[in-house]
Amino acid sequence: MSDQQGATFSYDDVIASFDRKRAIPVLTQPVKDGIYLSFLDFRENKPSVTNFEIEQTKGAVVTAIEADGSKRRIADYWGVVKNGEVYKYYKKRLLPLDKDGYGFTISSYLADYRRKNNAVMIGAVVGGVAGGLIGESSSRLAKADAFPHLAEPEATAIDMETGDLIF
């Protein structure tokens, strides 16, 4: 393997390069509870807010609790970790994530996929094609946002370089 300037890399150089890419704090340390305003904060395992609460009503509402006891709603954030459970904020809801090898996958992907398929099948039987399409549109599956030029593939994981949803 060589780069554009003609330098060559040994097998060990290539492996060492990948090891460096994977040696990020969120993958090598226990994940800290808190609100992560950006993916960079998450990668570095440095939550921006550590005293907070989560409310699940119509969407996920995350509130920072200030030193004086006052509360401030956090409207825009990348994700949150509560009691060691990791979530990515996506379209007003929290997607549960599981650490998987050198990254994070969407925990509920298989359950949501099965739920979508069952809704489509039941909708098709009960309401014909229109019923099937209605069932499909109510799916909770997240769409990959890392590839806007593709036809919205279903997301299964987090891109550990950008924080985007990938498939």
C-alpha positions in Angstrom: 0.0 0.0 0.0 1.3 3.5 -0.8 0.1 7.1 -0.5 0.1 9.7 -3.3 3.7 10.7 -2.7 5.1 7.2 -3.3 5.7 6.2 0.4 5.0 2.6 1.2 3.4 1.3 4.3 4.0 -2.1 5.9 1.2 -4.3 7.2 2.2 -3.2 10.8 1.9 0.5 9.7 -1.6 0.0 8.4 -2.7 -1.9 11.5 -1.2 0.8 13.8 -3.0 3.4 11.8 -6.4 1.7 12.4 -5.5 1.1 16.0 -4.9 4.9 16.4 -8.3 5.6 14.8 -10.0 3.3 17.3 -8.2 4.5 20.4 -10.8 7.2 21.2 -11.9 7.7 24.8 -15.5 6.7 24.4 -14.4 3.3 23.1 -11.6 2.8 25.6 -13.1 4.2 28.8 -16.4 3.7 30.6 -18.9 6.2 29.1 -19.7 9.0 31.4 -23.3 10.1 32.2 -24.3 13.4 30.9 -25.5 15.5 27.9 -23.2 15.6 25.0 -23.8 18.7 22.9 -21.7 17.5 20.0 -20.3 14.3 18.7 -16.8 15.5 19.4 -17.8 15.7 23.1 -19.1 12.2 22.9 -16.0 10.8 21.2 -13.8 12.5 23.8 -16.2 11.1 26.6 -16.6 14.7 28.0 -20.2 15.5 28.6 -21.1 19.2 28.5 -23.8 18.9 31.2 -23.6 16.3 34.0 -26.5 17.4 36.2 -29.7 16.8 34.2 -33.0 15.0 33.9 -34.8 13.4 31.0 -38.6 13.5 30.4 -40.3 11.4 27.8 -43.5 13.0 26.8 -44.0 14.0 23.1 -40.4 13.4 22.3 -37.3 13.5 24.5 -36.9 16.6 26.7 -33.6 17.0 28.3 -33.2 19.6 31.0 -29.9 20.8 32.6 -30.1 21.5 36.3 -28.0 24.5 37.1 -25.9 25.0 40.3 -28.6 27.3 41.8 -31.3 24.6 41.2 -32.9 26.3 38.2 -33.6 24.3 35.1 -32.7 25.0 31.5 -34.1 23.0 28.6 -31.4 21.7 26.2 -32.9 22.0 22.7 -30.0 20.9 20.5 -27.6 18.1 21.5 -26.0 15.1 20.0 -26.8 12.5 22.7 -27.1 11.6 26.3 -25.9 8.9 28.7 -28.0 8.1 31.7 -27.0 5.3 34.1 -24.5 4.1 31.6 -27.2 3.8 28.8 -26.2 5.6 25.6 -28.7 7.4 23.5 -28.4 9.5 20.3 -30.9 12.3 19.9 -32.8 11.9 16.6 -35.9 13.7 15.4 -37.2 14.5 19.0 -36.5 11.0 20.3 -33.7 9.1 21.9 -32.3 6.1 20.0 -30.7 3.6 22.3 -27.2 2.6 21.4 -25.0 -0.4 22.3 -21.2 -0.4 22.2 -20.4 -3.0 19.5 -16.7 -3.7 18.7 -15.2 -0.4 17.5 -18.4 1.6 17.5 -22.0 1.9 18.5 -25.1 0.3 16.9 -28.7 1.1 17.3 -30.0 -1.2 20.0 -33.6 -1.3 18.9 -32.9 -1.8 15.2 -34.0 -5.5 14.9 -37.1 -4.9 17.1 -38.1 -1.9 15.1 -37.4 -3.7 11.8 -39.6 -6.6 12.9 -42.3 -4.2 14.1 -42.2 -2.4 10.7 -42.5 -5.7 8.8 -45.4 -6.9 11.0 -47.2 -3.5 10.6 -46.9 -3.7 6.8 -48.1 -7.3 6.7 -51.1 -6.6 9.0 -51.9 -3.4 7.2 -51.8 -5.2 3.8 -54.1 -8.0 5.1 -56.6 -5.6 6.8 -56.5 -2.6 4.5 -55.0 -3.8 1.2 -52.0 -2.0 -0.3 -53.0 1.4 1.2 -53.2 -0.2 4.7 -49.7 -1.7 4.2 -48.3 1.7 3.2 -49.9 3.4 6.2 -48.4 0.7 8.5 -45.0 1.2 6.9 -45.1 5.0 7.3 -45.6 4.7 11.0 -42.2 2.9 11.4 -39.9 4.1 14.1 -36.8 3.1 12.2 -34.2 5.8 11.9 -32.9 6.7 8.4 -29.2 7.0 7.7 -28.3 10.7 7.5 -24.6 10.2 6.5 -25.6 9.5 2.9 -28.1 12.1 1.7 -27.8 11.1 -1.9 -29.1 7.6 -1.2 -32.8 6.7 -0.9 -33.0 6.9 2.9 -31.6 3.6 3.9 -32.4 2.4 7.4 -29.7 3.3 9.9 -28.1 0.6 12.1 -25.0 2.3 13.6 -23.1 5.5 14.3 -20.2 6.6 12.1 -17.5 7.0 14.6 -15.7 9.7 12.6 -18.7 12.0 12.1 -21.5 10.9 14.5 -23.9 10.5 11.6 -26.3 7.5 11.4 -25.1 4.9 8.9 -26.3 1.5 7.6 
